[in-house]
Amino acid sequence: MTNASRTAIIIGASRGLGLGLAEAYLDLGWRVIATRRNASNGALDALKQKHGARLDLADLDVTDDAGIAALRQRLASETLDLLFVSAGINIDSKLPVSAVSLATFTAVMTTNALAPMRIIEAFVDLVPARGVIAAMTSGLGSVAANTTGGYEVYRASKAALNTLLRSFSARNPRRAIVAMHPGWVRTDMGGAGAAISIDRSVEGMVNVLAAQLGKPGCVFLDYQGKTLPW
């Protein structure tokens, strides 16, 4: 199969790592379906002008169940070699959980853990056995590696996502599923002092995902292919 016949859907491609992934797969010759929360997005519009029909833009709020269902219906005839849920938020990250409002806790857990799984459940049947399903998690989601504390609600949301991915894998053992840690990246979320660039992270993730295509089971990997402790 040539790259020209492969299709990726990147959920949450408006900026940062999601945008970088969309651009990387387009540059590799894939067709890409990229979702955005805001229809007015200059970066994605520029990619559309450059790549034309190989980039399909779709508006989606990942917490909108009706929107997920509508997009699933729209894409009913598609075959997705890669389903990557990149969307996520980080609010009041430096506060202990006891100081975080119920609204904030609910928003972070819904966006980072529940929404990705609802999207995966909705689109899984469009991903063939040769494909791969991935969700953007974080090394902070590792329970075993949490020896310093901090970032409590964000950690909890990513730990929940990791657990839900493993549960999904238990129900779908023939699927290739990747909980992907992109590294500490210089994005709006990671901050200007982060260790690596978007380009470096994206290049690594693309290579890691290529190696996982069609491999059954659920793995927790970073952008260099290193296995992380759950």
Protein Blocks (a to p, Z undefined) as FASTA:
>chain_A
ZZklpccddehilgmjllmmmmmmmmnopacddddfblbdfklmmmmmmnmmmpccdddd
fklmklmmmmmmmmmmpccfbdcdfbdcdehklbcfklpcfklmmmmmmmmmmmmmmmmm
mmmmmpcfklccdddddfklpmklmmnggjklmmmmmmmmmmmmmmmmmmmmmbccdddd
ebjaddfknopmbmbdfklmmmmmmmmmmmmgopacjddddfkopacdZZ
